[in-house]
């Protein structure tokens, strides 16, 4: 099952998916370097399905499959991966090839109070822990997730991050993400 979502401002939770939009001058696709010519020619079915299930192609543009990239190989404890692909309007969408193949889209990464510093999904599949995963732009050196009042450090490799809670029941609540930048700045964004 594929879940892909987008939102118009801030960070929002919709059906287990968090997506964000903000307004700096460089597109999210440009910030992640998804505007070049090289791409993965061996995309998993989940990525192709995500490109076809984009929530609002009229406002976000169509998927540019030829520029899809693997941004996080080999998620800890699974064989999942995180792939990102740009849209024709410069947004970037991503999908996690694990569980229900959750994904989200971001138009711009931003440090502003109403913007989103990262793209995030929260998901749970029976028998697996609650998971927080996503994509981060250059300059981000760490991401934490606050789950049931405890802070968990995500593993950040390339542009993809991933952390699992110890909860196997699906009842844990993610309340915030904490983003750490190379310049020492730390931002906390609530997750509804």
Secondary structure, DSSP 8 states (H G I E B T S, - for coil): --EEE--SSEEEEETTEEEEE---SS-HHHHTTTTSS---SS--HHHHHHHHT-TTHHHH--B-GGG-EEEE-S-TTSS--EEEEEBTTS-EEEEE-STTTEEEEES----STTS-SEEEEEE--TTS--EEEEEE-TTEEEEEEEETTEEEE-EEETTEEEEE-S--SS---EEEEEEEETTS-EEEEE--
